[in-house]
Amino acid sequence: MSYWDPIPTVRACAEGEPLPGLAEWVPAYNDSWDTGSDVWQERNWRNVPGPFYGAATDTCWVGREVAPDHVLYDDEFGLEFVYRQPRTPEETHRVMAAAWQDPMAGYACDGDERWTPELVREWWRDRGRVREWAVGLDRSWSGSARADEREAAGGARAYVAYIDDGLEDHLRGYVFWLAERRQPRPDELLPRL
């Protein structure tokens, strides 16, 4: 699968479906998290292109507690951002739970209306900057005395591994999705980045 659309799962939750197994994180639907946010201009440059992204989030470091395979913290202010877009309903629920824990309402899931194929390609061309940042974060936090920083260093390593293997295919599928708003047929080639 080249790209999986998480937005139907988001809509189902907004209509009242519970987040399975995440009741401790999201006791009830919180309508303060708007799927049509206006935080795009403030988004963290480390966010991987896709519908979910973090901008001016809190600095409480709770996102990785519920979505460690998707959320990471920057090293400057502790802001949360999405380093891997969800690929299943469960992963979508986890990213949503991370977003709903943010008292600053700094997450959004309107990236499909904001990203364009050219913006995704620009992000991909500049991936070396993101990779270099993640390598540096791992280097500085992996030996930290703080357990939460050492744990987050693992997320930085996972981000580097994803940039090196897997992210390109995902983004090629996402560019197709942005252009066509559908999954590619088996005989269709994905666009180049």
Phi and psi restraints in degrees (value plus and minus 20) as a CYANA .aco file:
   2 SER   PHI    -107.8   -67.8
   2 SER   PSI     -56.2   -16.2
   3 TYR   PHI    -173.3  -133.3
   3 TYR   PSI     116.7   156.7
   4 TRP   PHI    -139.1   -99.1
   4 TRP   PSI     111.0   151.0
   5 ASP   PHI    -106.1   -66.1
   5 ASP   PSI      93.1   133.1
   6 PRO   PHI    -102.6   -62.6
   6 PRO   PSI     -30.1     9.9
   7 ILE   PHI     -82.6   -42.6
   7 ILE   PSI     -58.1   -18.1
   8 PRO   PHI     -78.2   -38.2
   8 PRO   PSI     -54.5   -14.5
   9 THR   PHI     -87.5   -47.5
   9 THR   PSI     -60.8   -20.8
  10 VAL   PHI     -80.3   -40.3
  10 VAL   PSI     -67.0   -27.0
  11 ARG   PHI     -81.9   -41.9
  11 ARG   PSI     -60.3   -20.3
  12 ALA   PHI     -81.3   -41.3
  12 ALA   PSI     -60.7   -20.7
  13 CYS   PHI     -87.3   -47.3
  13 CYS   PSI     -58.3   -18.3
  14 ALA   PHI     -85.6   -45.6
  14 ALA   PSI     -44.4    -4.4
  15 GLU   PHI    -108.4   -68.4
  15 GLU   PSI     -15.1    24.9
  16 GLY   PHI      92.6   132.6
  16 GLY   PSI     -23.3    16.7
  17 GLU   PHI     -88.0   -48.0
  17 GLU   PSI     117.4   157.4
  18 PRO   PHI     -93.1   -53.1
  18 PRO   PSI     143.2   183.2
  19 LEU   PHI    -112.9   -72.9
  19 LEU   PSI      83.7   123.7
  20 PRO   PHI     -76.8   -36.8
  20 PRO   PSI     110.0   150.0
  21 GLY   PHI      52.8    92.8
  21 GLY   PSI     -15.9    24.1
  22 LEU   PHI    -140.0  -100.0
  22 LEU   PSI       1.3    41.3
  23 ALA   PHI     -78.7   -38.7
  23 ALA   PSI     -52.4   -12.4
  24 GLU   PHI     -87.2   -47.2
  24 GLU   PSI     -44.9    -4.9
  25 TRP   PHI    -112.3   -72.3
  25 TRP   PSI     -54.3   -14.3
  26 VAL   PHI    -154.2  -114.2
  26 VAL   PSI      65.1   105.1
  27 PRO   PHI     -83.9   -43.9
  27 PRO   PSI     -47.3    -7.3
  28 ALA   PHI    -174.7  -134.7
  28 ALA   PSI     137.2   177.2
  29 TYR   PHI     -77.7   -37.7
  29 TYR   PSI     111.4   151.4
  30 ASN   PHI    -128.4   -88.4
  30 ASN   PSI      83.5   123.5
  31 ASP   PHI     -97.1   -57.1
  31 ASP   PSI     -15.1    24.9
  32 SER   PHI     -96.7   -56.7
  32 SER   PSI     -36.7     3.3
  33 TRP   PHI    -110.0   -70.0
  33 TRP   PSI      89.4   129.4
  34 ASP   PHI    -116.1   -76.1
  34 ASP   PSI     111.0   151.0
  35 THR   PHI     -92.2   -52.2
  35 THR   PSI     -31.7     8.3
  36 GLY   PHI    -135.7   -95.7
  36 GLY   PSI      46.5    86.5
  37 SER   PHI     -99.7   -59.7
  37 SER   PSI     147.2   187.2
  38 ASP   PHI    -138.0   -98.0
  38 ASP   PSI      17.2    57.2
  39 VAL   PHI    -125.0   -85.0
  39 VAL   PSI     -13.1    26.9
  40 TRP   PHI     -72.2   -32.2
  40 TRP   PSI     -65.3   -25.3
  41 GLN   PHI     -85.8   -45.8
  41 GLN   PSI     -40.3    -0.3
  42 GLU   PHI    -119.5   -79.5
  42 GLU   PSI     -15.2    24.8
  43 ARG   PHI     -79.7   -39.7
  43 ARG   PSI     127.6   167.6
  44 ASN   PHI     -91.8   -51.8
  44 ASN   PSI     111.3   151.3
  45 TRP   PHI     -84.8   -44.8
  45 TRP   PSI     -32.8     7.2
  46 ARG   PHI    -104.3   -64.3
  46 ARG   PSI     -33.0     7.0
  47 ASN   PHI     -78.0   -38.0
  47 ASN   PSI     114.8   154.8
  48 VAL   PHI     -94.6   -54.6
  48 VAL   PSI     117.6   157.6
  49 PRO   PHI     -74.8   -34.8
  49 PRO   PSI     118.7   158.7
  50 GLY   PHI     138.3   178.3
  50 GLY   PSI    -196.1  -156.1
  51 PRO   PHI     -86.9   -46.9
  51 PRO   PSI     -55.0   -15.0
  52 PHE   PHI    -113.7   -73.7
  52 PHE   PSI     122.2   162.2
  53 TYR   PHI    -179.4  -139.4
  53 TYR   PSI     136.9   176.9
  54 GLY   PHI    -129.2   -89.2
  54 GLY   PSI     125.4   165.4
  55 ALA   PHI    -146.4  -106.4
  55 ALA   PSI    -129.7   -89.7
  56 ALA   PHI    -106.2   -66.2
  56 ALA   PSI      50.4    90.4
  57 THR   PHI    -102.4   -62.4
  57 THR   PSI     153.4   193.4
  58 ASP   PHI     -93.4   -53.4
  58 ASP   PSI     159.3   199.3
  59 THR   PHI    -139.7   -99.7
  59 THR   PSI      13.0    53.0
  60 CYS   PHI    -105.1   -65.1
  60 CYS   PSI     -30.0    10.0
  61 TRP   PHI      37.7    77.7
  61 TRP   PSI      29.3    69.3
  62 VAL   PHI    -127.3   -87.3
  62 VAL   PSI     -34.9     5.1
  63 GLY   PHI     -78.8   -38.8
  63 GLY   PSI     -60.6   -20.6
  64 ARG   PHI     -92.1   -52.1
  64 ARG   PSI     -40.3    -0.3
  65 GLU   PHI     -84.7   -44.7
  65 GLU   PSI     -51.8   -11.8
  66 VAL   PHI    -129.2   -89.2
  66 VAL   PSI     -45.0    -5.0
  67 ALA   PHI    -155.5  -115.5
  67 ALA   PSI      40.9    80.9
  68 PRO   PHI     -86.9   -46.9
  68 PRO   PSI     -41.7    -1.7
  69 ASP   PHI    -107.2   -67.2
  69 ASP   PSI     -14.9    25.1
  70 HIS   PHI    -156.9  -116.9
  70 HIS   PSI     -47.3    -7.3
  71 VAL   PHI    -134.1   -94.1
  71 VAL   PSI     120.1   160.1
  72 LEU   PHI    -158.1  -118.1
  72 LEU   PSI     145.7   185.7
  73 TYR   PHI    -131.4   -91.4
  73 TYR   PSI     123.9   163.9
  74 ASP   PHI    -100.2   -60.2
  74 ASP   PSI     143.7   183.7
  75 ASP   PHI    -110.1   -70.1
  75 ASP   PSI     -30.0    10.0
  76 GLU   PHI    -106.4   -66.4
  76 GLU   PSI     -68.9   -28.9
  77 PHE   PHI    -146.2  -106.2
  77 PHE   PSI     -22.7    17.3
  78 GLY   PHI      58.4    98.4
  78 GLY   PSI      -4.8    35.2
  79 LEU   PHI     -87.4   -47.4
  79 LEU   PSI     127.5   167.5
  80 GLU   PHI    -113.3   -73.3
  80 GLU   PSI     127.1   167.1
  81 PHE   PHI    -167.1  -127.1
  81 PHE   PSI     145.5   185.5
  82 VAL   PHI    -118.9   -78.9
  82 VAL   PSI      95.1   135.1
  83 TYR   PHI    -119.9   -79.9
  83 TYR   PSI     -29.9    10.1
  84 ARG   PHI    -167.9  -127.9
  84 ARG   PSI     103.6   143.6
  85 GLN   PHI     -92.5   -52.5
  85 GLN   PSI     129.3   169.3
  86 PRO   PHI     -86.8   -46.8
  86 PRO   PSI     128.4   168.4
  87 ARG   PHI    -143.3  -103.3
  87 ARG   PSI     -17.9    22.1
  88 THR   PHI    -166.8  -126.8
  88 THR   PSI     145.8   185.8
  89 PRO   PHI     -79.0   -39.0
  89 PRO   PSI     -61.9   -21.9
  90 GLU   PHI     -81.7   -41.7
  90 GLU   PSI     -64.1   -24.1
  91 GLU   PHI     -83.4   -43.4
  91 GLU   PSI     -57.7   -17.7
  92 THR   PHI     -82.1   -42.1
  92 THR   PSI     -63.6   -23.6
  93 HIS   PHI     -79.5   -39.5
  93 HIS   PSI     -59.0   -19.0
  94 ARG   PHI     -86.9   -46.9
  94 ARG   PSI     -64.0   -24.0
  95 VAL   PHI     -84.6   -44.6
  95 VAL   PSI     -59.7   -19.7
  96 MET   PHI     -82.9   -42.9
  96 MET   PSI     -60.6   -20.6
  97 ALA   PHI     -83.5   -43.5
  97 ALA   PSI     -60.0   -20.0
  98 ALA   PHI     -81.4   -41.4
  98 ALA   PSI     -63.5   -23.5
  99 ALA   PHI     -83.7   -43.7
  99 ALA   PSI     -61.9   -21.9
 100 TRP   PHI     -90.5   -50.5
 100 TRP   PSI     -36.1     3.9
 101 GLN   PHI    -101.2   -61.2
 101 GLN   PSI     -30.9     9.1
 102 ASP   PHI    -103.4   -63.4
 102 ASP   PSI      89.1   129.1
 103 PRO   PHI     -88.9   -48.9
 103 PRO   PSI     -34.8     5.2
 104 MET   PHI    -109.0   -69.0
 104 MET   PSI     -23.1    16.9
 105 ALA   PHI      32.5    72.5
 105 ALA   PSI      25.3    65.3
 106 GLY   PHI    -113.2   -73.2
 106 GLY   PSI     -17.6    22.4
 107 TYR   PHI    -117.1   -77.1
 107 TYR   PSI     136.9   176.9
 108 ALA   PHI    -168.1  -128.1
 108 ALA   PSI     141.3   181.3
 109 CYS   PHI    -152.9  -112.9
 109 CYS   PSI      15.6    55.6
 110 ASP   PHI    -125.6   -85.6
 110 ASP   PSI       2.3    42.3
 111 GLY   PHI     -80.9   -40.9
 111 GLY   PSI     -49.8    -9.8
 112 ASP   PHI     -82.7   -42.7
 112 ASP   PSI     -47.3    -7.3
 113 GLU   PHI    -107.1   -67.1
 113 GLU   PSI     -31.2     8.8
 114 ARG   PHI    -126.5   -86.5
 114 ARG   PSI     -63.3   -23.3
 115 TRP   PHI     -91.4   -51.4
 115 TRP   PSI     124.2   164.2
 116 THR   PHI    -141.9  -101.9
 116 THR   PSI     141.7   181.7
 117 PRO   PHI     -73.7   -33.7
 117 PRO   PSI     -60.6   -20.6
 118 GLU   PHI     -87.7   -47.7
 118 GLU   PSI     -59.2   -19.2
 119 LEU   PHI     -83.8   -43.8
 119 LEU   PSI     -58.1   -18.1
 120 VAL   PHI     -83.8   -43.8
 120 VAL   PSI     -64.0   -24.0
 121 ARG   PHI     -82.9   -42.9
 121 ARG   PSI     -59.1   -19.1
 122 GLU   PHI     -82.0   -42.0
 122 GLU   PSI     -64.7   -24.7
 123 TRP   PHI     -79.3   -39.3
 123 TRP   PSI     -64.8   -24.8
 124 TRP   PHI     -83.6   -43.6
 124 TRP   PSI     -60.7   -20.7
 125 ARG   PHI     -82.1   -42.1
 125 ARG   PSI     -49.3    -9.3
 126 ASP   PHI    -117.0   -77.0
 126 ASP   PSI      -7.3    32.7
 127 ARG   PHI     -81.4   -41.4
 127 ARG   PSI     -45.3    -5.3
 128 GLY   PHI     -79.4   -39.4
 128 GLY   PSI     -56.3   -16.3
 129 ARG   PHI     -84.0   -44.0
 129 ARG   PSI     -63.6   -23.6
 130 VAL   PHI     -86.4   -46.4
 130 VAL   PSI     -64.6   -24.6
 131 ARG   PHI     -81.6   -41.6
 131 ARG   PSI     -65.6   -25.6
 132 GLU   PHI     -80.1   -40.1
 132 GLU   PSI     -61.5   -21.5
 133 TRP   PHI     -81.2   -41.2
 133 TRP   PSI     -66.3   -26.3
 134 ALA   PHI     -85.4   -45.4
 134 ALA   PSI     -58.9   -18.9
 135 VAL   PHI     -81.8   -41.8
 135 VAL   PSI     -63.4   -23.4
 136 GLY   PHI     -84.3   -44.3
 136 GLY   PSI     -59.8   -19.8
 137 LEU   PHI     -82.8   -42.8
 137 LEU   PSI     -65.4   -25.4
 138 ASP   PHI     -78.5   -38.5
 138 ASP   PSI     -64.9   -24.9
 139 ARG   PHI     -80.6   -40.6
 139 ARG   PSI     -63.9   -23.9
 140 SER   PHI     -99.7   -59.7
 140 SER   PSI     -51.0   -11.0
 141 TRP   PHI    -116.0   -76.0
 141 TRP   PSI     -40.1    -0.1
 142 SER   PHI     -85.8   -45.8
 142 SER   PSI     -45.0    -5.0
 143 GLY   PHI    -123.0   -83.0
 143 GLY   PSI      -6.8    33.2
 144 SER   PHI     -86.0   -46.0
 144 SER   PSI     132.5   172.5
 145 ALA   PHI     -95.0   -55.0
 145 ALA   PSI     -38.3     1.7
 146 ARG   PHI    -107.4   -67.4
 146 ARG   PSI     106.6   146.6
 147 ALA   PHI     -82.7   -42.7
 147 ALA   PSI     -57.2   -17.2
 148 ASP   PHI     -87.8   -47.8
 148 ASP   PSI     -54.3   -14.3
 149 GLU   PHI     -90.0   -50.0
 149 GLU   PSI     -60.1   -20.1
 150 ARG   PHI     -83.3   -43.3
 150 ARG   PSI     -59.3   -19.3
 151 GLU   PHI     -85.0   -45.0
 151 GLU   PSI     -64.2   -24.2
 152 ALA   PHI     -85.2   -45.2
 152 ALA   PSI     -48.7    -8.7
 153 ALA   PHI     -80.6   -40.6
 153 ALA   PSI     -54.0   -14.0
 154 GLY   PHI     -82.9   -42.9
 154 GLY   PSI     -56.3   -16.3
 155 GLY   PHI     -85.6   -45.6
 155 GLY   PSI     -57.9   -17.9
 156 ALA   PHI     -84.2   -44.2
 156 ALA   PSI     -60.7   -20.7
 157 ARG   PHI     -83.8   -43.8
 157 ARG   PSI     -60.2   -20.2
 158 ALA   PHI     -84.2   -44.2
 158 ALA   PSI     -57.4   -17.4
 159 TYR   PHI     -83.9   -43.9
 159 TYR   PSI     -65.3   -25.3
 160 VAL   PHI     -80.6   -40.6
 160 VAL   PSI     -65.4   -25.4
 161 ALA   PHI     -81.2   -41.2
 161 ALA   PSI     -58.5   -18.5
 162 TYR   PHI     -88.6   -48.6
 162 TYR   PSI     -60.6   -20.6
 163 ILE   PHI     -80.6   -40.6
 163 ILE   PSI     -60.9   -20.9
 164 ASP   PHI     -94.6   -54.6
 164 ASP   PSI     -48.4    -8.4
 165 ASP   PHI    -171.6  -131.6
 165 ASP   PSI      83.7   123.7
 166 GLY   PHI     104.8   144.8
 166 GLY   PSI     -58.3   -18.3
 167 LEU   PHI     -87.0   -47.0
 167 LEU   PSI     -58.1   -18.1
 168 GLU   PHI     -79.6   -39.6
 168 GLU   PSI     -65.8   -25.8
 169 ASP   PHI     -82.4   -42.4
 169 ASP   PSI     -62.5   -22.5
 170 HIS   PHI     -79.8   -39.8
 170 HIS   PSI     -66.4   -26.4
 171 LEU   PHI     -88.8   -48.8
 171 LEU   PSI     -53.7   -13.7
 172 ARG   PHI     -82.5   -42.5
 172 ARG   PSI     -61.8   -21.8
 173 GLY   PHI     -85.2   -45.2
 173 GLY   PSI     -57.3   -17.3
 174 TYR   PHI     -88.2   -48.2
 174 TYR   PSI     -60.1   -20.1
 175 VAL   PHI     -81.3   -41.3
 175 VAL   PSI     -61.7   -21.7
 176 PHE   PHI     -79.9   -39.9
 176 PHE   PSI     -66.5   -26.5
 177 TRP   PHI     -78.6   -38.6
 177 TRP   PSI     -65.3   -25.3
 178 LEU   PHI     -81.9   -41.9
 178 LEU   PSI     -57.9   -17.9
 179 ALA   PHI     -98.4   -58.4
 179 ALA   PSI     -56.9   -16.9
 180 GLU   PHI    -131.4   -91.4
 180 GLU   PSI     -39.6     0.4
 181 ARG   PHI      36.7    76.7
 181 ARG   PSI      19.7    59.7
 182 ARG   PHI    -181.0  -141.0
 182 ARG   PSI     144.8   184.8
 183 GLN   PHI     -92.4   -52.4
 183 GLN   PSI     126.9   166.9
 184 PRO   PHI     -92.3   -52.3
 184 PRO   PSI     128.3   168.3
 185 ARG   PHI     -93.9   -53.9
 185 ARG   PSI     138.5   178.5
 186 PRO   PHI     -76.7   -36.7
 186 PRO   PSI     -48.6    -8.6
 187 ASP   PHI    -108.5   -68.5
 187 ASP   PSI     -22.2    17.8
 188 GLU   PHI    -112.5   -72.5
 188 GLU   PSI     118.0   158.0
 189 LEU   PHI    -105.2   -65.2
 189 LEU   PSI     126.0   166.0
 190 LEU   PHI    -101.9   -61.9
 190 LEU   PSI     128.8   168.8
 191 PRO   PHI     -86.3   -46.3
 191 PRO   PSI     135.9   175.9
 192 ARG   PHI    -100.7   -60.7
 192 ARG   PSI     135.3   175.3
